[in-house]
Amino acid sequence: MTTPVDLPRRPFGRTGFHVTPLCIGCAPLGDMPETFAYSVAEEHAVATLAEAFRSPINFLDTAAAYGDGESERRIGIVLRQLGGLPAGYVLATKADRDLTTGDFSGDQIKRSIERSLRLLGLDHLQFVYIHDPEHTTFENVMGRGGPLEVLQRFQDEGVIAHLGISGGPIDMLVRYVETGAFTAVETHNRYTLLNRSAEPLLDVAVSRGVAVVNAAPYGSGILVKGPDSYARYAYQDAPPALVERVRAMAAVCREYGVPLAAAALQFSLRDPRITSTVVGVSRPERIAATLELARVAVPDELWRQLDALGFDMNDPEEFRFA
């Protein structure tokens, strides 16, 4: 059972940009074996990016921290080959702390942006998130001379067009969204078949006209590779209770002839509160495979059975990473 893939471009919050509901995640292309448990050679990354730019997807997501600049550097190689960012394409990156010292000062964010521009080979950035602010304090990010003020200065100079916030803890992200300073929020691993702790964030963001970008719909891999091949969720070993839950979901999907990965991806794609879903890719063929998963027809009854399997957000063992 398949249905035509539909990638109508959607307004990206108040930015004026329009993006596809699928976004190519470039963290794996930064060669991060400590995070993903596999490595990606430069030639494979470049080929994957070239395929991404040929695809109907017009949204790319990276960060200064991905491979400590390697993801951005590899994107820059392809952008130079293309003569710049193709028309109609949206590239989002993230300003990061110093990964060695933990420095999250305004000065460090300035250095992060300057390096991103150099590695990407661009003179301006369409969209920049403040990345993983759980590694500092709200007061530091929002305070005088802090990361937000530095990025707003870049905005005033025309170097950055729009700002967002991207991180883990949901209560923290809600607090940032409520400031009104950001046009988009990115959450990861918190809105999947297995973990729906981002529900409050989605509601708050939509009520304020802030775009929601949902990353890691496969929970970093377990929902696409299966628990026997990849028993990890949110970049760490998955607790036994979570592994069993995935096995149960996979069994139900098999009854309907639907890949578990298709259900996991479409769980995010079908939610009207989510502007775009970020899917990490590591090989050129993964882009076509992702589009195929988006085409698979998922019966309503399967959604009901997956929901009936439930999840216990109060289980500290199952959701210790939330």
Protein Blocks (a to p, Z undefined) as FASTA:
>chain_A
ZZddddddcdehjnopacdfbdcdfklmnopaklnopacdfklmmmmmmmmmmmmbfbdc
ddfkgoghmlmmmmmmmmmmnopacehiacdddddddfknopacfklmmmmmmmmmmmno
pabdfbdcdehkllmcfklmmmghiaklmmmmmmmnomafbdcdddfblmlmmmmmmnop
acbdcdehkacfkbcklmmmmmmmmmnopacddehklnoommmnopklocceehiacdfk
lmmmmmmmmmmmmmnopafklmmmmmmmmpmkbmbdcdddfbfklmmmmmmmmmpccdfk
lmmmmmmnopafklmklmmmZZ
